[in-house]
Amino acid sequence: MNRLRGVNFGGWLSQLDAIEEKDPASFGGPDIHMHTFIEETDFRRVYSFGFNHVRLPVDWEHFFAEDGSPKENRLHRLDDAFSFALANHLTLMLDLHKCPGHTFHDVNNAQQQIFSDESYVLRTLRIWSVLAERYGGFPNAIFEALNEPVAPDAVTWNRLKDRLCLAIRQQAPDTPIVTGSNMWHWPSTFAQLTPVPDDNVIYCFHFYEPLLFTHQQAPWLPEVEFRRAYAYPADYGPGVTRMYDLVQSRGRWDRSRMEDELAPVLRFRDAHHVTAICNEFGTWAGAPREDQLRWTADFLDVLKRNDIGWSYWNYKNLDFGIISMNERLHESLPRYNNPQSMDTELLALLRNG
């Protein structure tokens, strides 16, 4: 497989609450949004950018009932996504962004139910059985088992990820599967990741460090440290202590530090002879402009020199978009002041990455 280079279609079939919150007047409900936010022209545009895949985050509750049975009136949106991607020469990575009993933004520091209640596991396995059987026949399909797991320990996550991958494999014997490490797919937690007993698995990580820079001023982060401006490269001192007493952004961050942070991923990749990909990275739109571009250029360079594929977060809106439409926080930014509402400087960096 060629090195994957593409974008996330976050906010289309996932995180609809965030889309509505930013522009409630224009949000006509889930079905209207799913019909209009992303269309086949967007897949065509991604291919014209020179990219070869789309990562498609999907929140389970829009497509499945509480018991895990499918909502046929909604699954046709996924049918269209696979068909649009195939028609436009794009691989489509179906990412289960949220599943029963698990969400990546565990703001209450509470244990995710999927790790303590087997009934949530069984519902999630059923969901994957339906999705894998329905889309495993598409030659452009890749299945991502679960986005950003937050398990109480690595052993618990390693056991669950093996079960999820097996459920996918039973229905889709030839489709590549993506999974990653515990704690939001941090590179550092690859040291505790175990390989899946399957030869057709890609291992993913996400990268937003230093978080104090990439998420500065982001309104959804409660810690006071995020309420000020930060430059890049820079020394971020003690960093910030967040959920689960985990410390992020400590010390000096530059391109060399990025390279160092990927060492656990590279060791895992080389030891097990597997492929690695960075499925999310980016900077919040409110970061200082030149530093934002410098951070992006540095990280893309690190990925390219280490032959690691990537999916940029995000194609459209959600505060990280190449395109930003009807986002009040960012509508005055000069980069979006053009007929396409498109950040052409950022896009140029990605196209060369």
Secondary structure, DSSP 4 states (H G I P E B T S, - for coil): -PPPEEEE-TTTBS-HHHHHHH-TTT---HHHHHHHSS-HHHHHHHHHTT--EEEEEEEGGGTB-TTS-B-HHHHHHHHHHHHHHHHTT-EEEEEEEEBTTB-S--TT-PPPGGGT-HHHHHHHHHHHHHHHHHHTT-TTEEEE--SS---SSHHHHHHHHHHHHHHHHHH-TTS-EEEE-HHHH-GGGGGG----S-SSEEEEEEE--SHHHHTTT-TT---GGGGS---SSEE-TT-EE-GGG-EES-SEESHHHHHHHTHHHHHHHHHHT-EEEEEEE---TTS-HHHHHHHHHHHHHHHHHTT-EEEES-SBSTTS-SB--S-TTTTT-GGG-STT-B-HHHHHHHHT-
